[in-house]
Amino acid sequence: MENETDTNLKKALDYFKAADYENAADAFISVLENDNNNPNILNNIGLCYSKLAKDDLAVEYFMRTLSINPKSVQTYINLSDVYFRNKNIIDAINLLENAVTLMPKEIALKHYLSRFYFEDCRYDLAMTQLFEILDIDSDNLDAYWDLGNIQFELGDYDSAVDNYENVLEKITDNAVLYYQTAIAYEANDNMDKAISNHLKAISVNENFHPSYKKLGILFMARNDNESAIEYFEDYLNFDLPDDEKKTINDIINRISKQS
């Protein structure tokens, strides 16, 4: 037979799964009455309050969690999310730097820290964390992807392409990956590779409309007006704003006269 603590815990978990965070928080707090130093329960209460945007309470419970279990990886992530939402990016970075110092092999913490560094335009520090992740896990596709994005931002398109291609070796069914790789190739003046990757994007997702427009532009730049018109017309089949439709139709009319 379940005791009261087990009953309250089951209720709390059921409420949480149902996204009823107010009742979930109350039920978790009831569990604390008999187990007031349980870091998992404290973290869960903080997460409920975070979901409810009651951030002061969320921070309070996350800090209580870390005072009991300073190696709670998920609590560092949850707390940094609250800081970031409140635009306290320096607090988030300081928190995660301390966490990474305490747990230098925890990839999730290093990845979060790299993304906050990126948001704060500390690109070298962000890349350092990502390279350290790859030293630990050489197959970490998220690290390759984020490295590619930083290198693209810095204008290092060769390196960006290399890292995007590392991801595409393992993931071959994601249109966004192909699209971003195509953009990097285009920025590096490799039009053939750009076109190839846009074609792969629409082959895995025929409704990925940004690549149709890009293909129209790239074929137009190569004076292949027939192909350009084909992809621009395909692009017009999507639900586009009226001003976008007018712009594309004007382009089609102009290049049709040149053919």
BAKOLMAR-176787 format. One record per residue (C-alpha): z, x, y; residue number from 1; chain. Coordinates in steps of 0.05 Angstrom, whole numbers. Each point is the difference from the previous one (the first is absolute). Example, Ala and Ser with C-alpha at 12.3 -4.5 7.8 and 13.67 -1.06 7.14 Angstrom:
2
up	east	north	pos	unit
156	246	-90	1	A .
-13	27	69	2	A .
***
This chain:
259
up	east	north	pos	unit
0	0	0	1	A .
-19	27	68	2	A .
55	18	49	3	A .
-3	-18	74	4	A .
-28	67	21	5	A .
-57	-4	-51	6	A .
-15	-71	22	7	A .
-3	19	74	8	A .
-44	60	-16	9	A .
-49	-43	-39	10	A .
-1	-50	58	11	A .
-12	56	50	12	A .
-58	29	-40	13	A .
-31	-69	-9	14	A .
6	-14	75	15	A .
-30	68	16	16	A .
-59	-11	-47	17	A .
-12	-67	34	18	A .
1	34	68	19	A .
62	-40	19	20	A .
32	60	33	21	A .
55	-37	37	22	A .
29	-28	-64	23	A .
-14	64	-37	24	A .
41	39	51	25	A .
58	-49	-6	26	A .
-2	4	-76	27	A .
-2	77	1	28	A .
59	0	48	29	A .
38	-43	-50	30	A .
-13	53	-53	31	A .
31	52	47	32	A .
66	-37	-1	33	A .
12	29	-70	34	A .
-41	64	8	35	A .
3	20	73	36	A .
-26	71	-9	37	A .
-61	-16	-41	38	A .
-58	37	36	39	A .
-54	-42	-34	40	A .
30	-65	25	41	A .
11	29	70	42	A .
-72	23	1	43	A .
-24	-69	-23	44	A .
40	-34	56	45	A .
-31	48	50	46	A .
-69	-16	-27	47	A .
13	-75	7	48	A .
21	8	72	49	A .
-61	45	12	50	A .
-45	-55	-27	51	A .
35	-49	47	52	A .
-11	49	58	53	A .
76	3	10	54	A .
-7	74	11	55	A .
69	17	25	56	A .
30	-28	-64	57	A .
-54	33	-42	58	A .
17	68	30	59	A .
74	-11	-11	60	A .
-9	-14	-74	61	A .
-50	55	-11	62	A .
48	50	33	63	A .
56	-25	-44	64	A .
-44	11	-60	65	A .
-15	72	20	66	A .
74	14	13	67	A .
13	-16	-73	68	A .
-65	26	-30	69	A .
-33	51	46	70	A .
-56	9	-51	71	A .
-25	-72	0	72	A .
-74	13	11	73	A .
-18	-73	10	74	A .
54	-9	53	75	A .
-29	56	41	76	A .
-68	-33	-4	77	A .
28	-69	17	78	A .
40	27	59	79	A .
-59	40	27	80	A .
-42	-63	-3	81	A .
51	-36	44	82	A .
0	58	50	83	A .
-76	1	2	84	A .
-4	-74	11	85	A .
45	8	60	86	A .
-42	58	25	87	A .
56	50	-14	88	A .
-48	49	-31	89	A .
43	61	17	90	A .
59	-32	-35	91	A .
-45	-13	-60	92	A .
-25	71	-1	93	A .
70	30	7	94	A .
25	-45	-57	95	A .
-56	20	-46	96	A .
4	74	17	97	A .
73	-2	-21	98	A .
-19	-37	-63	99	A .
-54	50	-18	100	A .
47	58	12	101	A .
50	-33	-48	102	A .
-54	-19	-51	103	A .
-59	48	9	104	A .
-36	-22	-63	105	A .
-1	-74	16	106	A .
-73	-15	12	107	A .
11	-70	29	108	A .
44	28	55	109	A .
-49	56	17	110	A .
-57	-50	2	111	A .
38	-46	47	112	A .
18	59	44	113	A .
-72	23	3	114	A .
-23	-69	23	115	A .
52	-2	55	116	A .
-20	70	22	117	A .
-72	-26	2	118	A .
21	-60	43	119	A .
35	49	47	120	A .
-63	44	3	121	A .
36	58	-35	122	A .
-61	13	-43	123	A .
19	70	-24	124	A .
68	-24	-24	125	A .
-31	-60	-34	126	A .
-50	44	-37	127	A .
56	48	-21	128	A .
36	-57	-35	129	A .
-64	-23	-34	130	A .
-16	70	-25	131	A .
71	5	-27	132	A .
-10	-66	-36	133	A .
-63	28	-32	134	A .
38	62	-21	135	A .
47	-47	-38	136	A .
-54	-49	-24	137	A .
-71	27	4	138	A .
-28	-69	-19	139	A .
34	-39	56	140	A .
-58	-41	27	141	A .
40	-29	58	142	A .
12	71	25	143	A .
-74	17	-4	144	A .
-18	-64	37	145	A .
50	12	56	146	A .
-22	72	7	147	A .
-71	-24	7	148	A .
20	-49	54	149	A .
37	54	39	150	A .
-57	49	-6	151	A .
-49	-54	22	152	A .
44	-14	60	153	A .
-1	75	17	154	A .
-76	5	-8	155	A .
3	42	-63	156	A .
-52	-43	-35	157	A .
-15	50	-56	158	A .
72	0	-23	159	A .
6	-75	9	160	A .
-60	-11	-44	161	A .
28	47	-53	162	A .
65	-39	-3	163	A .
-33	-68	0	164	A .
-44	24	-57	165	A .
63	21	-38	166	A .
23	-72	3	167	A .
-68	-28	-19	168	A .
0	42	-64	169	A .
55	-46	-25	170	A .
-11	-65	38	171	A .
-71	-25	-3	172	A .
8	-74	16	173	A .
27	0	71	174	A .
-49	-17	56	175	A .
47	26	55	176	A .
2	69	-32	177	A .
-76	3	-3	178	A .
-5	-25	71	179	A .
48	52	29	180	A .
-34	55	-40	181	A .
-67	-23	29	182	A .
28	2	70	183	A .
23	71	-11	184	A .
-68	21	-27	185	A .
-33	-33	60	186	A .
46	37	48	187	A .
-21	64	-36	188	A .
-74	-17	9	189	A .
-12	-11	-74	190	A .
-39	-65	5	191	A .
-22	-1	-73	192	A .
72	3	-25	193	A .
21	-51	52	194	A .
-53	-49	-23	195	A .
17	13	-73	196	A .
73	-16	10	197	A .
-14	-63	40	198	A .
-45	-23	-56	199	A .
56	14	-50	200	A .
48	-41	45	201	A .
-44	-62	-4	202	A .
-15	11	-74	203	A .
75	-6	-16	204	A .
11	-56	51	205	A .
-62	-37	22	206	A .
41	-35	54	207	A .
21	64	34	208	A .
-38	-15	64	209	A .
15	63	42	210	A .
-44	42	-45	211	A .
-60	-46	9	212	A .
3	11	75	213	A .
9	75	-9	214	A .
-60	3	-48	215	A .
-42	-37	52	216	A .
20	51	53	217	A .
-11	60	-45	218	A .
-69	-23	-24	219	A .
-19	-16	72	220	A .
19	71	20	221	A .
-46	26	-55	222	A .
-57	-45	26	223	A .
1	-39	-65	224	A .
-5	-65	37	225	A .
-16	-42	-61	226	A .
64	20	-35	227	A .
39	-6	65	228	A .
-23	-72	10	229	A .
17	-16	-72	230	A .
72	22	7	231	A .
9	-29	70	232	A .
-25	-68	-27	233	A .
49	6	-58	234	A .
55	14	51	235	A .
-18	-63	38	236	A .
16	-42	-62	237	A .
74	13	12	238	A .
45	-40	46	239	A .
-8	42	63	240	A .
19	-14	73	241	A .
-57	-30	40	242	A .
-6	61	45	243	A .
-6	45	-61	244	A .
-54	-44	-29	245	A .
-38	3	66	246	A .
5	76	3	247	A .
-26	8	-71	248	A .
-56	-50	10	249	A .
-21	37	64	250	A .
-2	65	-40	251	A .
-42	-32	-55	252	A .
-49	-28	51	253	A .
-6	67	35	254	A .
-13	41	-63	255	A .
-46	-54	-29	256	A .
-47	11	59	257	A .
0	75	-15	258	A .
-21	-10	-72	259	A .
***
